[in-house]
Amino acid sequence: MKKEYFNVIGVMSGTSLDGVDLAHIAFSVCQDSWSFVIKAAQTVGYSADWVTDLKQAVNYSAQQLQELDVRYTVLLAETISSFIAQHQIENLDAVCSHGHTILHQPQNGITLQIGNLPVIASLIGQRVVCDFRIQDVKLGGQGAPLVPIGDAILFSEYDYCINLGGFSNVSFRANNQQLAFDISPVNTVLNLYANQLGYAYDDKGALAKQGKVHQELLMRLNALDFYKKQPPKSLGLEFVNQVILPIIESYPLTQVDKLKTFTIHVAHQIAMALPPKKGRLLLTGGGAYNAYLVSCLQDVLPELEIILPEKEIIEYKEALIFGLLGVLKLQNKNNVLKSVTGAIKDHSSGMIYEY
């Protein structure tokens, strides 16, 4: 019985700007049955200057974006090299990196993840698999979400997989196919108002819990056209900056009231997004530590068993799955599903750079 092993690093940077997530993973596959061990994992935070750059880049000119891409690729290479040295990692099959999303406008045929320049392979001295979204957009897809194929392969025992990061997204099986889509902004908004109060984030949702719900604001948010769209659909920072924040800022509320109202909004949209409301739900991403948001979710989904896995899965599931996407690409196997992104076909996406 043939058994294959893959030794990779998965690298992810999310829109919540927590930092670069790195996970050293050992995959084994036997007769299409996959298992994994996360051998080491780490989040490397961004400097204040980098957070500012990454937040403002959506407004940069083409030349500014090119310069940022070069600088970010160097930063990412240094971060990955340090991780490899610190954990004394040897004999890698590949480094599988998502990069950092700056622009995501699939309706215009545009998606840009910086940090995916070919030079990254020579900078770290490893084979690199990266830039997983562009091909899907060219094939008419949303270029997102990409994680659901990993949910199907590695976490099939759950009825739903929900990630609460900069945005919330859900993945589940229905009608004999994997479905997935972005639901709503989460930490892109919650972190902003926590920042205004002097906090990096709303620890356990304690700030939101103190606030009051503004019903008119909640109704306006819940009535947004995006939530009525049928999947496939995905979100970018443009939606937050151009749609969500102007609505919130049109009300003279305290930050804690904004936090409370938006937290309730997030829980409501997640509940609306799930077809049956029963089964087992795997919750991951930084938002899984927001105890108040999780309690709001349980209130609106009383018949769902919400499962918080071990810390490594909560924090590094996306890095883990981008490691898997890279392995699938190396095997020339499909790693993006048309049922999820709306592309014209399932396909094997990403670029492979040799050093």
WOCORCOR-V95955 format. One record per residue. N is the residue number from 1. RES is the residue in one letter. PHI is phi in radians with two decimals (999 if undefined). OMEGA is omega in degrees with one decimal (none if undefined). Layout:
n = <N	N>
res = <RES	RES>
phi = <PHI	PHI>
omega = <OMEGA	OMEGA>
//
This chain:
n = <1	2	3	4	5	6	7	8	9	10	11	12	13	14	15	16	17	18	19	20	21	22	23	24	25	26	27	28	29	30	31	32	33	34	35	36	37	38	39	40	41	42	43	44	45	46	47	48	49	50	51	52	53	54	55	56	57	58	59	60	61	62	63	64	65	66	67	68	69	70	71	72	73	74	75	76	77	78	79	80	81	82	83	84	85	86	87	88	89	90	91	92	93	94	95	96	97	98	99	100	101	102	103	104	105	106	107	108	109	110	111	112	113	114	115	116	117	118	119	120	121	122	123	124	125	126	127	128	129	130	131	132	133	134	135	136	137	138	139	140	141	142	143	144	145	146	147	148	149	150	151	152	153	154	155	156	157	158	159	160	161	162	163	164	165	166	167	168	169	170	171	172	173	174	175	176	177	178	179	180	181	182	183	184	185	186	187	188	189	190	191	192	193	194	195	196	197	198	199	200	201	202	203	204	205	206	207	208	209	210	211	212	213	214	215	216	217	218	219	220	221	222	223	224	225	226	227	228	229	230	231	232	233	234	235	236	237	238	239	240	241	242	243	244	245	246	247	248	249	250	251	252	253	254	255	256	257	258	259	260	261	262	263	264	265	266	267	268	269	270	271	272	273	274	275	276	277	278	279	280	281	282	283	284	285	286	287	288	289	290	291	292	293	294	295	296	297	298	299	300	301	302	303	304	305	306	307	308	309	310	311	312	313	314	315	316	317	318	319	320	321	322	323	324	325	326	327	328	329	330	331	332	333	334	335	336	337	338	339	340	341	342	343	344	345	346	347	348	349	350	351	352	353	354	355>
res = <M	K	K	E	Y	F	N	V	I	G	V	M	S	G	T	S	L	D	G	V	D	L	A	H	I	A	F	S	V	C	Q	D	S	W	S	F	V	I	K	A	A	Q	T	V	G	Y	S	A	D	W	V	T	D	L	K	Q	A	V	N	Y	S	A	Q	Q	L	Q	E	L	D	V	R	Y	T	V	L	L	A	E	T	I	S	S	F	I	A	Q	H	Q	I	E	N	L	D	A	V	C	S	H	G	H	T	I	L	H	Q	P	Q	N	G	I	T	L	Q	I	G	N	L	P	V	I	A	S	L	I	G	Q	R	V	V	C	D	F	R	I	Q	D	V	K	L	G	G	Q	G	A	P	L	V	P	I	G	D	A	I	L	F	S	E	Y	D	Y	C	I	N	L	G	G	F	S	N	V	S	F	R	A	N	N	Q	Q	L	A	F	D	I	S	P	V	N	T	V	L	N	L	Y	A	N	Q	L	G	Y	A	Y	D	D	K	G	A	L	A	K	Q	G	K	V	H	Q	E	L	L	M	R	L	N	A	L	D	F	Y	K	K	Q	P	P	K	S	L	G	L	E	F	V	N	Q	V	I	L	P	I	I	E	S	Y	P	L	T	Q	V	D	K	L	K	T	F	T	I	H	V	A	H	Q	I	A	M	A	L	P	P	K	K	G	R	L	L	L	T	G	G	G	A	Y	N	A	Y	L	V	S	C	L	Q	D	V	L	P	E	L	E	I	I	L	P	E	K	E	I	I	E	Y	K	E	A	L	I	F	G	L	L	G	V	L	K	L	Q	N	K	N	N	V	L	K	S	V	T	G	A	I	K	D	H	S	S	G	M	I	Y	E	Y>
phi = <999	-1.29	-2.22	-1.93	-2.21	-2.38	-1.99	-2.39	-2.04	-1.77	-2.28	-2.49	-2.22	-1.71	-1.22	-1.35	1.08	-1.16	2.48	-1.66	-1.61	-2.21	-2.39	-1.59	-2.20	-1.87	-1.74	-2.32	-2.37	-2.42	0.88	1.16	-1.80	-1.78	-2.43	-2.63	-2.30	-1.49	-1.50	-2.77	-2.66	-2.79	-1.94	-1.86	-1.21	-1.50	-1.20	-1.03	-1.13	-1.20	-1.03	-1.08	-1.01	-1.21	-1.22	-1.51	-1.09	-1.06	-1.78	-1.27	-1.29	-1.03	-1.16	-1.08	-1.17	-1.08	-1.15	-1.12	-1.05	-1.10	-1.12	-1.23	-1.06	-1.13	-1.03	-1.12	-1.08	-1.11	-1.13	-1.18	-1.07	-1.11	-1.10	-1.08	-1.18	-1.06	-1.74	0.87	-1.51	-2.26	0.99	-1.30	-1.41	-3.02	-1.80	-1.98	-2.11	-1.40	1.42	-2.17	-1.27	-1.87	-2.12	-2.51	-2.30	-1.04	-1.11	-1.82	1.26	-2.12	-2.64	-2.33	-1.98	-1.45	1.66	-1.99	-1.25	-0.96	-1.10	-1.04	-1.11	-1.26	-1.12	-1.81	1.20	-2.47	-1.14	-2.17	-1.98	-2.75	0.97	-1.46	-1.67	-1.03	-1.05	-1.11	-1.10	-1.12	-1.58	1.52	-1.62	-1.37	1.24	-2.92	-1.32	-1.75	-1.18	-0.97	-1.13	-1.21	-1.05	-1.15	-1.48	-1.83	-2.31	-1.23	-1.32	-1.78	-1.29	-2.40	-2.06	-2.11	-1.89	-1.90	-2.04	-1.00	-2.25	-1.67	-2.46	-2.21	-2.43	-2.84	-1.73	-2.67	0.92	1.08	-2.55	-1.42	-2.06	-2.90	-2.95	-1.32	-1.78	-2.81	-1.12	-2.31	-1.25	-1.03	-1.64	-1.06	-1.14	-1.04	-1.34	-1.13	-1.01	-1.13	-1.65	1.62	-1.99	-1.18	-2.83	-1.50	-1.05	1.05	1.34	-1.09	-1.21	-1.03	-1.07	-1.35	-1.43	-2.08	-1.37	-1.68	-1.12	-1.14	-1.08	-1.04	-1.13	-1.14	-1.12	-1.18	-1.56	-1.07	-1.04	-0.97	-1.24	-1.56	-1.18	-1.47	-1.13	-1.33	-2.71	-2.53	-2.17	-2.36	-1.07	-0.99	-1.11	-1.13	-1.26	-1.67	-2.07	-1.18	-1.11	-1.02	-1.18	-1.06	-1.25	-1.35	-1.98	-1.42	-1.88	-1.27	-1.08	-1.18	-1.22	-1.13	-1.08	-1.11	-1.10	-1.25	-1.08	-1.10	-1.04	-1.04	-1.07	-1.09	-1.17	-1.13	-1.08	-1.18	-1.38	-1.58	-1.13	-1.30	-1.81	-2.06	2.01	-2.04	-2.04	-1.57	-1.95	-2.36	1.59	-0.99	-1.16	-1.15	-1.49	-1.46	-1.04	-1.18	-1.09	-1.11	-1.17	-1.12	-1.08	-1.13	-1.10	-1.56	-2.27	-1.11	-1.67	-1.65	-1.54	-1.54	-1.97	-1.75	-1.36	-1.13	-0.88	-1.10	-1.34	-0.96	-1.59	-2.18	-1.06	-1.21	-1.09	-1.00	-1.28	-1.19	-1.06	-1.13	-1.02	-1.13	-1.11	-1.06	-1.10	-1.06	-1.55	1.02	-1.77	-1.01	-2.23	-2.31	-1.84	-1.11	-1.12	-1.66	-1.67	1.50	-1.16	-1.28	-2.80	-1.11	-2.76	-1.79	-1.92	2.12	-1.92	-1.95	-1.99	-1.59	-1.71>
omega = <-175.6	176.4	-178.4	179.3	178.1	-177.7	-172.2	168.6	173.8	-176.0	-177.0	170.1	-174.8	-176.8	177.8	174.4	175.9	-177.6	179.2	176.2	178.4	178.2	173.9	-170.9	170.2	175.8	167.9	-178.5	179.6	-178.6	177.3	174.7	-173.5	169.6	-176.6	170.6	172.8	-173.3	176.5	178.8	-174.6	170.4	178.6	-175.2	176.0	171.2	178.9	-179.8	179.8	177.2	178.8	179.3	-175.5	176.3	-173.6	-171.3	179.4	-179.9	-176.1	172.2	179.4	179.8	177.9	179.2	177.6	179.6	178.5	179.9	179.0	-178.7	-177.9	177.1	177.0	178.5	-178.6	178.5	178.4	-179.9	-179.8	179.5	178.3	178.8	179.0	-179.0	-177.6	-176.4	176.6	-176.6	-178.3	172.6	179.2	171.1	178.9	163.9	-173.5	-167.4	177.9	-170.3	-179.2	-178.0	175.8	178.9	174.8	-179.8	-175.1	178.4	176.7	-179.2	-175.1	164.4	-177.3	171.5	179.0	-179.3	-176.2	179.1	-176.8	-177.2	-177.3	-179.1	-179.9	179.6	-178.8	178.8	179.7	168.9	-178.7	170.8	-173.0	176.4	-172.4	-170.3	-169.2	-176.8	-178.4	178.1	177.7	178.5	175.7	-179.0	178.2	-175.3	-177.4	-15.3	-178.5	-174.4	-172.5	178.2	175.0	175.0	-178.4	-175.6	-171.1	-173.0	-174.1	-179.3	179.6	177.4	178.1	168.2	178.8	174.6	177.6	177.9	173.1	173.8	172.6	172.4	-176.3	177.6	179.5	177.4	175.7	179.9	176.7	174.0	177.8	175.7	178.5	178.5	172.4	-177.4	-177.3	168.4	173.4	-172.5	174.3	179.4	-176.9	-179.8	-179.5	-177.4	172.1	177.6	-178.6	176.7	176.5	-179.6	176.7	178.8	-179.7	-174.4	-179.8	-179.3	-175.5	179.6	180.0	-177.5	-178.8	-171.7	176.1	178.7	174.2	-169.4	-179.5	176.8	179.6	-180.0	179.6	178.0	-177.7	-177.4	-176.5	-175.3	-176.8	-175.2	179.0	-179.0	174.8	175.7	4.2	177.3	-179.0	-174.9	173.3	-179.8	178.6	-179.8	178.8	-174.1	-173.6	-174.7	-172.1	-173.8	177.3	178.3	-178.9	-175.7	178.0	178.0	-179.1	-175.9	171.7	179.4	-178.6	177.0	175.3	179.1	-179.0	-177.0	-178.3	176.4	177.0	177.3	179.9	-179.6	-179.4	-177.4	176.7	178.8	-179.8	-174.1	-175.1	-178.5	171.4	-177.2	-178.6	176.6	-177.1	-176.5	176.0	-176.5	-179.3	-178.5	-176.6	179.8	177.8	177.1	179.0	-173.1	179.7	177.2	179.5	178.8	175.9	176.8	-179.2	178.1	-176.6	177.9	-171.5	-177.1	176.6	173.1	-179.4	-174.6	173.2	-177.4	178.2	-174.4	-176.6	179.1	177.8	-170.1	-170.2	-178.5	-179.2	175.9	176.3	-174.8	174.0	169.9	178.3	179.0	178.2	178.3	178.2	178.3	179.1	178.9	-176.0	176.5	179.3	176.3	174.8	-174.4	179.3	179.6	-178.2	-172.1	-176.8	176.9	-176.2	179.5	166.9	-178.3	177.3	-169.0	177.1	176.8	176.5	178.7	174.6	-179.3	none>
//
